[in-house]
Amino acid sequence: MAAPAAEEDAAVAEEFEAAMLGTKRYFDDEEFEKALPLCVKAAELRPDEDIARRCRVFALLSLSRWTDALQVCDKLGEDFAFERAYCLYRLNRFQEALDALSSVAEEEDAAKRARLEAQVRYRMGDYKTCADMYESLHSEDPDDSGLLVNALASRVSGGEPRQALGMMRNLEDLLESSYELCFNLACALIDEGKLAEAQARLEEAKQICMAELLQAEELAEEDASLLEDHEELAAIHVQRGCVLQRRGALEEAHELYNKVLKRKTGQSQEVDITVLAVACNNVVALRSEGRSLFDSLKRINVATKESLEHKLTRKQTIEITINKCLLLLQAHKMEEARRELQRLRDAFPGHPRVAITQAAMAYSEKNQKKCEEVLSSYLEEHPDSEEVLLALAQLHARQGRLEQAVKALEKLPVESRAEPGTLAAVVAFHQRMKSPEKAVTCLKDAIGYWLGKECSEADEETFAAVLKIAAQVATQLKDQAFAAEVFQLHLEKVDGSDVSALCGLVQALASTNVERAEEYAHRLQVPSYAHLDPEELEKAPIPKVRPGQNKKRPEGSAAEGDAAEVKATEEKVKTKRRRNRKPRYPKAFDPENPGPPPDPERWLPKRERAEFKKKMSKRNKNLLRGPQGAISTDDTAFRKQGPSTAQVEAAKDTSRPARGQGRKTKGKK
């Protein structure tokens, strides 16, 4: 009896070995669909064999069959807790995934668990915790640039672009080797308003990505144009379009969006759906209000599909849904707009953009009282909401309640009040309320805030903008002392070689402190004219400048050169010939036989033409006919002057019988 059992075990071992060899061969060729039956067979032959079970789970995960893989992991127990957590993460069951990770054995790789937990928290919208985890992982493994890419993405998605920029301040060398780092850094620069730098970083990201694609596809640099529509470049194109759109280059931005949205059919891979959603949203935002509403609604519906619920970031989801609400308002679909807003309120309760959108809906219905109530009630619960405070100030400004608008802006934190845009609005409100002293006080407070802060490079640009606003206001108010203070700060803190600021300082000090004005005036460098000969200038003709011609000439040009240029210009004008154009005639018109000339009065209204006869008006009493038998009060209204010829004409008429002639008399018979 022992011999048959041994033979059976040998046969099973042989089948198991063949199944595992086939599995390895298919895994090497990445043919997971063919490898899966062999994995199942190997697991059935030896259920306790760990390698067979892991091969089966690996094949299911590689085929993205998350539900089947989860069922297998549930049967296999705690040994596959990490794989089970990953399946839950891919099925968008994030809280269950976190709970499953907590049950993973401690002997598992801690870094692997931390990476999965960071990804789960990113999808849950816990961007700060996610960024901290990725930064910690990168400090342990600085060679892995992917961790830094994810850390940057988490900071930007969490509304912390300045922290993202600070993170990359000492790691700029890595930007040359990773287009993802350049791309995420450009996103941070966009949020900070540094659009020129962001555009330059996006160009670098495109070049790095193009080089990698050329190497992967084994193409020459001359064939780079063939990869312009590659799916890897789609996100860069959309982000470049966003930068151009914000900088006012709308046509170029529209071309980039269309390049992504109108890709050629039959291409190997499709663009990521999140990139398409952002492109659709940006195209809608590019259009003016009320234009192409049907197409805009169709595009925004693509960007708000349910399949995108867990793929877009929180910021992207809110922005796209709000744009859809505003489009529905423009299309007068109020009920649909309210439903979308309610879904947004349920998904993100207490978000300021939701309150602002609700107020916008009330304002569109011309219910300004309700609009103000919505914003005020939100501020009672969230008094530090800067977005809602700005919206409330804008509402008061539109209503002409400038004092209330200023009070709303004064509730902002000092760092927000000191920003150039907010500061300019407050100063303008004070000037319109005839309170210039309050405007100057606000400017001095903002200048004092920036002076007391350790300014970075970005802060220096902001401080320069604040000083520019202060200089304009001081010049308008003719406050020479304040103007001198502002110009001096600009020269000391921002740019000591600014000639315009130096001129402004000299002009301001000229009426308050003449000695200092003369001191600063010596720093002004007057251009040298030693190279010019006064005798030649006297003999040279006065150059003729046509209106609108204001071309700068190079320094050191001689008078003879100017005279020769003027002479050449005059000759060119004289020799310029007018191009004769062939006249265009109407259809079927023969210029040899033009026919009668057209009526010269054809362009005049009929009442102004010579042949126009005025119709009889009821208001003309002299021409009033009245009832039958009535005559005009003016006996000459309808007849010519002179004797009447009616009787003479009647007597001459012999064609008619006389009255009574030929008429039979009726009698009794």
PAMARGU-145813 format. One record per residue (C-alpha): x, z, y; residue in three letters. Coordinates in steps of 0.05 Angstrom, whole numbers, padded with zeros to 5 digits, always signed. Layout:
XZYALA...
END
This chain:
+00000+00000+00000MET+00059+00010+00046ALA+00082-00062+00044ALA+00020-00094+00074PRO+00020-00042+00131ALA+00092-00058+00147ALA+00077-00132+00147GLU+00018-00120+00194GLU+00061-00080+00242ASP+00113-00134+00242ALA+00061-00187+00257ALA+00033-00145+00315VAL+00103-00134+00342ALA+00117-00208+00337GLU+00052-00226+00374GLU+00066-00173+00427PHE+00136-00199+00438GLU+00110-00271+00444ALA+00057-00248+00494ALA+00107-00211+00537MET+00156-00270+00536LEU+00100-00317+00558GLY+00079-00267+00612THR+00150-00265+00639LYS+00155-00341+00640ARG+00090-00348+00678TYR+00109-00292+00726PHE+00174-00328+00742ASP+00135-00391+00758ASP+00082-00350+00797GLU+00027-00377+00752GLU-00011-00312+00749PHE-00076-00343+00726GLU-00042-00366+00661LYS-00005-00300+00654ALA-00067-00256+00657LEU-00095-00273+00587PRO-00027-00258+00556LEU-00025-00191+00593CYS-00093-00173+00567VAL-00073-00193+00496LYS-00009-00152+00500ALA-00048-00091+00526ALA-00098-00097+00469GLU-00043-00103+00417LEU-00008-00040+00443ARG-00055+00000+00488PRO-00004+00055+00498ASP+00051+00008+00522GLU+00062+00022+00596ASP+00095-00045+00611ILE+00036-00084+00584ALA-00014-00044+00627ARG+00028-00052+00689ARG+00035-00127+00678CYS-00040-00133+00673ARG-00051-00095+00738VAL+00004-00135+00773PHE-00029-00201+00752ALA-00097-00178+00779LEU-00066-00156+00845LEU-00028-00222+00852SER-00093-00259+00842LEU-00128-00216+00895SER-00179-00193+00845ARG-00184-00124+00877TRP-00248-00101+00843THR-00224-00119+00773ASP-00157-00085+00787ALA-00193-00023+00812LEU-00234-00018+00748GLN-00172-00024+00706VAL-00136+00029+00747CYS-00196+00077+00740ASP-00191+00070+00664LYS-00116+00080+00662LEU-00117+00147+00699GLY-00070+00182+00747GLU-00010+00140+00727ASP-00038+00084+00769PHE-00061+00125+00829ALA-00019+00086+00878PHE-00045+00019+00854GLU-00115+00047+00857ARG-00104+00068+00930ALA-00079-00001+00946TYR-00141-00034+00916CYS-00185+00012+00957LEU-00146-00008+01019TYR-00156-00082+01005ARG-00230-00070+00994LEU-00235-00038+01064ASN-00252+00030+01034ARG-00201+00065+01078PHE-00221+00138+01073GLN-00223+00133+00997GLU-00154+00101+00999ALA-00127+00160+01039LEU-00157+00209+00989ASP-00127+00170+00931ALA-00058+00171+00964LEU-00061+00247+00967SER-00066+00249+00891SER-00005+00205+00880VAL+00050+00242+00842ALA+00107+00269+00883GLU+00159+00234+00841GLU+00132+00168+00868GLU+00172+00135+00923ASP+00155+00173+00987ALA+00172+00114+01032ALA+00124+00069+00992LYS+00067+00119+01000ARG+00082+00127+01075ALA+00080+00052+01086ARG+00013+00045+01052LEU-00015+00105+01090GLU+00009+00074+01156ALA-00026+00009+01139GLN-00090+00046+01122VAL-00088+00085+01188ARG-00077+00021+01227TYR-00140-00009+01197ARG-00178+00055+01213MET-00157+00050+01286GLY-00110+00110+01286ASP-00056+00071+01321TYR-00016+00130+01349LYS-00006+00163+01281THR+00009+00095+01251CYS+00062+00080+01304ALA+00095+00149+01294ASP+00099+00137+01219MET+00130+00068+01226TYR+00181+00094+01276GLU+00200+00150+01228SER+00207+00100+01171LEU+00250+00054+01215HIS+00296+00112+01233SER+00307+00123+01159GLU+00316+00049+01144ASP+00341+00014+01208PRO+00358-00050+01171ASP+00285-00065+01158ASP+00261-00101+01220SER+00190-00106+01192GLY+00180-00032+01204LEU+00198-00042+01277LEU+00150-00102+01281VAL+00093-00058+01255ASN+00111-00001+01302ALA+00108-00048+01362LEU+00041-00076+01339ALA+00013-00006+01332SER+00036+00014+01402ARG+00006-00049+01434VAL-00059-00043+01395SER-00065+00030+01415GLY-00059+00015+01489GLY+00012+00040+01496GLU+00052-00021+01520PRO+00101+00019+01560ARG+00122+00059+01499GLN+00131-00007+01462ALA+00176-00033+01517LEU+00216+00031+01518GLY+00225+00027+01442MET+00257-00042+01448MET+00301-00026+01508ARG+00362-00011+01464ASN+00345-00059+01407LEU+00344-00126+01443GLU+00397-00153+01395ASP+00345-00155+01340LEU+00301-00203+01380LEU+00347-00261+01364GLU+00333-00257+01290SER+00258-00242+01287SER+00203-00283+01320TYR+00152-00228+01302GLU+00191-00179+01346LEU+00192-00229+01404CYS+00117-00242+01395PHE+00098-00168+01394ASN+00143-00153+01453LEU+00109-00210+01491ALA+00042-00178+01476CYS+00067-00113+01507ALA+00091-00151+01568LEU+00023-00184+01576ILE-00012-00117+01576ASP+00038-00093+01630GLU+00023-00155+01673GLY+00093-00184+01667LYS+00068-00254+01651LEU+00132-00292+01668ALA+00174-00249+01621GLU+00120-00254+01567ALA+00120-00330+01572GLN+00196-00331+01563ALA+00192-00285+01502ARG+00138-00330+01471LEU+00183-00390+01480GLU+00239-00353+01444GLU+00191-00334+01388ALA+00170-00407+01381LYS+00243-00431+01377GLN+00261-00378+01325ILE+00200-00393+01283CYS+00212-00468+01288MET+00284-00459+01264ALA+00260-00418+01204GLU+00207-00470+01186LEU+00257-00527+01190LEU+00303-00489+01143GLN+00247-00472+01095ALA+00220-00543+01095GLU+00290-00573+01092GLU+00278-00617+01152LEU+00324-00641+01207ALA+00318-00620+01280GLU+00293-00689+01298GLU+00230-00676+01256ASP+00212-00612+01293ALA+00151-00647+01324SER+00121-00652+01254LEU+00115-00576+01252LEU+00079-00567+01318GLU+00012-00557+01282ASP+00040-00509+01230HIS-00003-00448+01216GLU+00056-00401+01230GLU+00058-00426+01302LEU-00017-00419+01315ALA-00013-00347+01338ALA+00044-00364+01386ILE+00004-00422+01414HIS-00057-00379+01427VAL-00016-00325+01460GLN+00019-00376+01504ARG-00049-00402+01524GLY-00070-00331+01542CYS-00009-00324+01589VAL-00022-00392+01621LEU-00096-00375+01629GLN-00078-00310+01666ARG-00028-00347+01710ARG-00081-00399+01730GLY-00057-00459+01689ALA-00126-00469+01658LEU-00116-00541+01635GLU-00052-00526+01597GLU-00084-00464+01566ALA-00144-00505+01543HIS-00098-00556+01510GLU-00062-00502+01471LEU-00128-00472+01447TYR-00153-00540+01425ASN-00088-00552+01388LYS-00104-00492+01344VAL-00180-00502+01339LEU-00177-00577+01324LYS-00125-00580+01270ARG-00121-00641+01225LYS-00160-00639+01161THR-00121-00639+01096GLY-00066-00592+01119GLN-00037-00547+01066SER-00057-00480+01094GLN-00109-00456+01143GLU-00097-00416+01206VAL-00109-00342+01201ASP-00182-00327+01217ILE-00164-00273+01268THR-00123-00325+01307VAL-00183-00372+01307LEU-00229-00316+01331ALA-00183-00300+01389VAL-00177-00373+01407ALA-00252-00382+01407CYS-00262-00321+01451ASN-00209-00345+01501ASN-00240-00414+01506VAL-00307-00381+01523VAL-00273-00337+01575ALA-00239-00399+01604LEU-00305-00431+01623ARG-00341-00416+01687SER-00406-00377+01687GLU-00465-00416+01660GLY-00424-00476+01635ARG-00433-00502+01564SER-00473-00442+01542LEU-00494-00472+01476PHE-00422-00489+01455ASP-00398-00422+01480SER-00449-00384+01439LEU-00430-00424+01378LYS-00357-00407+01387ARG-00369-00334+01401ILE-00411-00329+01338ASN-00351-00355+01299VAL-00309-00299+01331ALA-00359-00245+01312THR-00368-00259+01238LYS-00376-00200+01191GLU-00314-00221+01153SER-00273-00204+01215LEU-00298-00133+01220GLU-00236-00101+01190HIS-00185-00154+01210LYS-00190-00152+01285LEU-00161-00093+01323THR-00207-00046+01359ARG-00190-00076+01427LYS-00203-00147+01402GLN-00269-00128+01371THR-00294-00094+01434ILE-00272-00151+01480GLU-00304-00206+01436ILE-00370-00168+01427THR-00375-00154+01502ILE-00363-00228+01517ASN-00419-00245+01469LYS-00466-00196+01505CYS-00449-00228+01572LEU-00461-00298+01544LEU-00529-00277+01518LEU-00545-00249+01587LEU-00527-00316+01619GLN-00572-00350+01568ALA-00629-00301+01585HIS-00631-00274+01514LYS-00640-00202+01533MET-00664-00176+01466GLU-00605-00205+01428GLU-00557-00178+01480ALA-00587-00108+01472ARG-00580-00112+01396ARG-00507-00132+01401GLU-00495-00076+01451LEU-00528-00025+01404GLN-00483-00048+01347ARG-00423-00039+01392LEU-00447+00030+01413ARG-00457+00051+01341ASP-00387+00026+01321ALA-00350+00055+01382PHE-00391+00113+01410PRO-00367+00138+01478GLY-00325+00077+01494HIS-00323+00062+01569PRO-00331-00013+01560ARG-00398-00002+01526VAL-00424+00037+01586ALA-00398-00016+01634ILE-00433-00071+01594THR-00498-00032+01594GLN-00492-00024+01669ALA-00479-00099+01676ALA-00543-00114+01637MET-00582-00069+01684ALA-00549-00103+01745TYR-00567-00172+01718SER-00640-00149+01715GLU-00633-00129+01789LYS-00642-00056+01771ASN-00585-00027+01811GLN-00612+00044+01807LYS-00608+00043+01731LYS-00539+00012+01735CYS-00514+00070+01777GLU-00549+00121+01731GLU-00514+00092+01669VAL-00445+00097+01701LEU-00458+00166+01732SER-00484+00195+01666SER-00423+00170+01629TYR-00377+00201+01681LEU-00412+00268+01672GLU-00389+00268+01599GLU-00322+00233+01612HIS-00301+00249+01683PRO-00231+00221+01673ASP-00252+00150+01653SER-00215+00105+01700GLU-00251+00041+01680GLU-00320+00070+01694VAL-00296+00100+01761LEU-00272+00031+01782LEU-00337-00001+01761ALA-00377+00051+01800LEU-00333+00039+01861ALA-00345-00035+01855GLN-00420-00024+01852LEU-00419+00020+01915HIS-00377-00032+01951ALA-00426-00088+01934ARG-00482-00045+01960GLN-00444-00033+02025GLY-00435+00041+02011ARG-00361+00043+02027LEU-00357+00118+02034GLU-00385+00128+01963GLN-00336+00075+01938ALA-00277+00112+01968VAL-00301+00178+01938LYS-00304+00145+01869ALA-00233+00118+01877LEU-00207+00185+01900GLU-00226+00215+01833LYS-00175+00171+01799LEU-00108+00203+01779PRO-00053+00196+01829VAL-00014+00146+01787GLU-00074+00100+01787SER-00089+00110+01861ARG-00017+00091+01876ALA-00023+00024+01841GLU-00021-00035+01889PRO-00090-00062+01872GLY-00127+00004+01878THR-00087+00023+01940LEU-00104-00043+01975ALA-00178-00032+01960ALA-00178+00039+01989VAL-00140+00017+02051VAL-00189-00041+02062ALA-00249+00006+02056PHE-00220+00054+02107HIS-00206-00003+02155GLN-00277-00029+02149ARG-00303+00041+02163MET-00259+00043+02226LYS-00214+00099+02198SER-00144+00071+02205PRO-00113+00141+02204GLU-00141+00153+02134LYS-00114+00087+02111ALA-00044+00106+02135VAL-00051+00174+02100THR-00067+00140+02034CYS-00007+00094+02042LEU+00040+00152+02057LYS+00014+00191+01996ASP+00026+00130+01951ALA+00096+00120+01980ILE+00111+00194+01969GLY+00088+00189+01897TYR+00135+00132+01881TRP+00193+00164+01918LEU+00186+00228+01877GLY+00184+00191+01811LYS+00243+00166+01771GLU+00229+00092+01777CYS+00246+00043+01722SER+00254-00031+01734GLU+00179-00042+01728ALA+00165+00015+01775ASP+00212-00014+01827GLU+00170-00078+01829GLU+00107-00037+01837THR+00140+00004+01893PHE+00160-00060+01928ALA+00087-00084+01926ALA+00064-00018+01955VAL+00114-00023+02012LEU+00091-00094+02026LYS+00019-00070+02033ILE+00042-00013+02079ALA+00082-00061+02122ALA+00022-00108+02131GLN-00024-00050+02151VAL+00028-00020+02199ALA+00036-00088+02232THR-00039-00097+02239GLN-00047-00027+02269LEU+00015-00036+02313LYS+00041+00030+02287ASP+00115+00017+02302GLN+00140+00084+02277ALA+00106+00076+02209PHE+00128+00003+02205ALA+00201+00023+02218ALA+00196+00076+02163GLU+00168+00026+02113VAL+00219-00029+02128PHE+00276+00021+02123GLN+00252+00045+02056LEU+00248-00027+02032HIS+00320-00039+02052LEU+00345+00026+02022GLU+00305+00029+01957LYS+00286-00043+01940VAL+00328-00098+01970ASP+00381-00086+02023GLY+00392-00161+02034SER+00320-00177+02051ASP+00325-00213+02119VAL+00250-00210+02133SER+00250-00134+02123ALA+00311-00128+02168LEU+00277-00169+02222CYS+00215-00126+02216GLY+00256-00063+02223LEU+00291-00088+02285VAL+00225-00109+02316GLN+00193-00041+02300ALA+00252-00002+02328LEU+00257-00043+02391ALA+00199-00004+02423SER+00217+00065+02395THR+00292+00069+02386ASN+00332+00015+02421VAL+00400+00040+02398GLU+00382+00037+02324ARG+00349-00030+02335ALA+00414-00058+02363GLU+00452-00027+02306GLU+00409-00062+02254TYR+00408-00125+02295ALA+00483-00133+02286HIS+00470-00140+02211ARG+00430-00202+02223LEU+00473-00263+02208GLN+00459-00318+02257VAL+00473-00387+02227PRO+00537-00421+02252SER+00533-00484+02294TYR+00608-00494+02305ALA+00608-00558+02264HIS+00562-00593+02313LEU+00591-00634+02372ASP+00549-00622+02435PRO+00568-00690+02466GLU+00546-00728+02404GLU+00481-00688+02403LEU+00467-00708+02475GLU+00479-00782+02460LYS+00439-00781+02395ALA+00365-00803+02400PRO+00311-00753+02388ILE+00288-00760+02316PRO+00217-00781+02306LYS+00178-00738+02257VAL+00112-00762+02231ARG+00055-00711+02223PRO+00062-00672+02158GLY+00136-00689+02150GLN+00175-00625+02146ASN+00235-00638+02101LYS+00294-00591+02101LYS+00360-00626+02116ARG+00425-00604+02085PRO+00470-00561+02128GLU+00528-00597+02162GLY+00494-00665+02168SER+00520-00704+02228ALA+00479-00733+02285ALA+00497-00804+02265GLU+00467-00792+02197GLY+00401-00768+02228ASP+00397-00828+02274ALA+00411-00876+02217ALA+00358-00843+02174GLU+00307-00848+02231VAL+00324-00922+02241LYS+00317-00936+02167ALA+00250-00901+02165THR+00225-00943+02224GLU+00247-01007+02191GLU+00214-00987+02127LYS+00149-00974+02164VAL+00154-01042+02199LYS+00167-01081+02135THR+00112-01047+02097LYS+00059-01099+02080ARG-00012-01086+02067ARG-00033-01107+01998ARG-00090-01157+01997ASN-00145-01141+01948ARG-00193-01192+01920LYS-00263-01179+01945PRO-00314-01156+01895ARG-00381-01192+01895TYR-00448-01171+01863PRO-00467-01198+01795LYS-00491-01272+01796ALA-00468-01281+01868PHE-00438-01347+01888ASP-00393-01340+01949PRO-00396-01416+01961GLU-00473-01414+01968ASN-00487-01345+01993PRO-00558-01362+02016GLY-00593-01332+02075PRO-00558-01273+02108PRO-00585-01204+02091PRO-00631-01168+02138ASP-00587-01131+02188PRO-00639-01075+02192GLU-00641-01064+02117ARG-00606-00996+02123TRP-00653-00970+02176LEU-00716-00931+02160PRO-00779-00973+02162LYS-00806-00936+02222ARG-00744-00957+02263GLU-00747-01032+02245ARG-00772-01084+02295ALA-00827-01111+02248GLU-00857-01042+02234PHE-00929-01035+02257LYS-00953-00966+02273LYS-01013-00946+02232LYS-01075-00922+02266MET-01074-00847+02276SER-01135-00803+02278LYS-01103-00764+02333ARG-01109-00825+02380ASN-01175-00813+02413LYS-01175-00881+02446ASN-01174-00915+02378LEU-01225-00870+02345LEU-01280-00912+02315ARG-01330-00858+02298GLY-01395-00869+02260PRO-01430-00936+02254GLN-01455-00960+02322GLY-01409-00918+02363ALA-01364-00950+02414ILE-01301-00927+02446SER-01303-00892+02512THR-01253-00942+02538ASP-01289-01008+02540ASP-01223-01046+02538THR-01194-01014+02477ALA-01211-01070+02427PHE-01219-01131+02471ARG-01180-01171+02520LYS-01193-01169+02594GLN-01239-01224+02623GLY-01309-01250+02610PRO-01339-01247+02541SER-01345-01313+02505THR-01387-01288+02447ALA-01452-01320+02470GLN-01419-01386+02487VAL-01388-01391+02419GLU-01453-01372+02385ALA-01490-01426+02423ALA-01440-01480+02403LYS-01446-01461+02329ASP-01496-01510+02298THR-01477-01500+02226SER-01523-01440+02217ARG-01599-01446+02221PRO-01634-01414+02278ALA-01665-01346+02269ARG-01729-01353+02231GLY-01718-01425+02211GLN-01730-01440+02138GLY-01761-01372+02125ARG-01827-01372+02089LYS-01882-01330+02117THR-01917-01284+02071LYS-01992-01285+02071GLY-02051-01265+02031LYS-02076-01313+01980LYS
END
